[in-house]
Amino acid sequence: MVVLAVVVIAAAVLLPLLLSSTKLDSAATARDVAQQFQQREGVAVDLSCDDDMKVQDGATYTCTGTTAENEDITLTITITDADADPPTYTWAES
């Protein structure tokens, strides 16, 4: 009886963890994309990305911000390889 209770409790704790999908760190993604944007476009940008960016192939998310030239910008993040370690994505201006 005790063993069954332990198995049920373990399943209740572990199952959600195993079934949950990985998420991109929104702050790290904003920082990395902002650096890439500055390298490519030659202007700094302050970005904020969606907090709930689940790592699923083809999923798209939005980052918004303002450039150093005071222009509003929206970038689309697209997950390209959810199985990579770390997962890979591309970004493009929307």
BELTACOR-V716390 format. One record per pair of residues at least 12 apart in sequence whose C-alpha atoms are under 7 Angstrom apart, sorted by the first residue. I is the first residue (numbers start at 0). GAP is how many residues later the second one is. Records with the same first field share a line. If there is no record, write none. Layout:
# BELTACOR-V716390
I: GAP / GAP
This chain:
# BELTACOR-V716390
20: 33 / 34
21: 32 / 33
22: 29 / 30 / 31 / 32
23: 29 / 30 / 31
25: 23 / 24 / 25
29: 17 / 18 / 19
33: 12 / 13
42: 24 / 25
43: 23 / 24
44: 20 / 21 / 22 / 23
45: 19 / 20 / 21
46: 16 / 17 / 18 / 19
47: 15 / 16 / 17
48: 13 / 14 / 15
49: 12 / 13
54: 24 / 27
55: 23 / 26
56: 22 / 23 / 24 / 25
57: 20 / 21 / 22
58: 19 / 20
59: 16 / 17 / 18 / 19
60: 15 / 16 / 17
61: 12 / 13 / 14 / 15
62: 12 / 13
73: 19 / 20
74: 16 / 17 / 18 / 19
75: 15 / 16 / 17 / 18
76: 12 / 13 / 14 / 15
77: 12 / 13
